Amino acid sequence: MGLTTTRAVVLKTYRYSDTSKILRLMTLEFGPCSALARGALRPKSRFGGLLEPFVEGDATLYTKEGRGLHTLSGFELVRERRALGGSLELFTIASVLCELVMRLAPEHRDDKLYRRLITGLDGLHRRTQNGDPPGGLEHVWALVDALGFRPELHACVACGRPIGAEGARFDFAEGGLKCMTCASGGPGLDAADVEHLRALVAGESPPGAMGRHARWLADFIRYHLAEGANLKSLRFLRSLA
């Protein structure tokens, strides 16, 4: 058994006993992993109530090769992000980020994916500090891109013609937009919707890009990343529409 310290984000927590928790972590060193935090629920725990979703810190783990559950020895807080709990929209989007990483991240170090997660959580947290209007879907699109799934938004996925001012339909199964000539299903997007969607996928945050954009994002994830799984956070994301 080795002792390792790595930067980590708490993705989700589970009650293990009257006094302990199991954590799902995204670590910089190992990728996603599970850890047992003994005594975390005791009133005078050394963890001091820190171990909640979205919290980031330096986690010290007792690890053993081939073991699925490590033991958390220490956790030094770097960023707590509790303010996300004050907004249903931001909390939901942050939960989508964490659940996607928890369910779909590869079981090894992935610096790009870790940075995208941190950037997304920080961006959402800044919205709470700045009093910004609801938003943040661009951070989920960035994570989807880091996982290897980016929709085609500039040319029809059926015929290859550029998507123009006439709008398009979003074919989730085909992974992008179809021109109105080729489209046979999927939600219709006018020219403004197409530009908003392109901006979100490019990492921008156009005003008013929530509503149905949240539903389209949830449906795209369900088709391409969730593998048919009913991710709880996606139901809430869809409800934001």
C-alpha positions, -999 to +999 in steps of 0.1 A: +000+000+000+014+034-010+007+069+002+000+094-026-011+130-026-030+143-057-052+172-066-088+160-067-124+171-070-153+155-051-178+143-077-203+126-054-205+112-018-223+082-004-230+074+033-210+043+042-219+039+079-230+061+108-195+078+107-180+073+073-184+083+036-174+069+003-163+095-022-162+095-059-132+116-069-118+129-101-080+130-094-053+146-115-030+116-109-053+086-114-084+099-131-117+088-115-115+067-083-133+059-051-121+065-016-133+057+019-133+087+043-133+071+077-150+092+104-160+119+080-195+121+095-183+125+131-190+159+146-152+165+153-140+149+121-106+161+108-123+166+075-146+192+090-175+188+067-153+196+036-161+165+016-191+176-005-196+177-042-177+203-063-150+207-035-114+207-048-083+199-027-052+179-023-062+144-014-038+121+003-047+085-004-036+051+007-036+032-026-031-004-036-028-017-071-059-036-082-080-023-053-112-005-063-116+015-031-087+035-016-086+051+018-085+089+023-059+099+048-061+137+044-077+164+024-064+200+022-090+224+008-082+244-023-117+256-034-151+248-019-177+263-044-206+259-020-223+290-035-233+268-064-260+254-041-277+288-042-288+284-078-308+255-092-296+262-127-259+264-118-261+234-093-277+213-121-251+222-147-223+215-122-239+181-113-240+172-150-203+179-153-195+157-123-218+129-133-204+128-169-169+125-155-179+100-129-197+078-154-176+082-186-140+094-178-113+068-187-098+050-157-064+067-161-049+102-159-064+126-183-051+161-179-073+177-205-105+163-190-094+173-155-088+209-167-121+210-185-139+199-153-121+225-132-126+253-157-163+244-159-168+244-121-148+276-117-168+293-145-201+283-129-189+295-095-179+329-109-215+334-120-226+331-084-201+357-074-208+381-103-246+378-101-247+368-138-279+355-154-285+318-158-261+301-182-230+279-183-240+253-209-208+261-228-189+243-200-209+211-205-203+213-243-165+217-236-165+186-214-185+167-241-158+177-266-131+165-242-148+131-241-146+129-279-181+139-290-185+172-308-215+179-330-212+189-366-228+224-368-215+240-400-224+214-427-253+191-431-244+157-418-263+140-446-253+159-478-224+181-467-239+214-478-233+244-455-260+252-430-274+286-441-299+312-430-328+289-436-320+270-404-317+233-398-328+204-377-307+189-349-304+152-356-291+138-323-286+103-336-265+115-366-245+138-344-252+172-359-273+195-380-292+185-411-303+210-437-341+214-442-339+194-474-324+163-458-340+166-424-367+142-415-369+147-377-354+164-347-360+199-333-360+228-357-334+256-353-337+290-369-307+310-379-304+326-344-306+292-327-279+278-349-256+308-341-263+304-304-255+267-305-223+273-324-212+299-299-219+275-269-200+247-285-171+271-292-170+280-255-189+313-256-219+322-235-244+341-257-272+359-237-304+339-235-288+306-245-306+284-219-342+272-223-344+248-252-306+248-255-305+229-222-330+203-236-310+199-269-278+194-249-293+168-226-307+149-256-274+150-274-256+136-243-282+109-239-277+097-275-239+098-276-224+097-241-248+082-217-251+049-236-288+047-228-282+053-191-307+075-173-284+100-157-302+118-129-286+152-136-297+151-173-334+150-162-329+181-142-309+197-171-338+190-194-362+205-170-344+239-172-360+242-206 
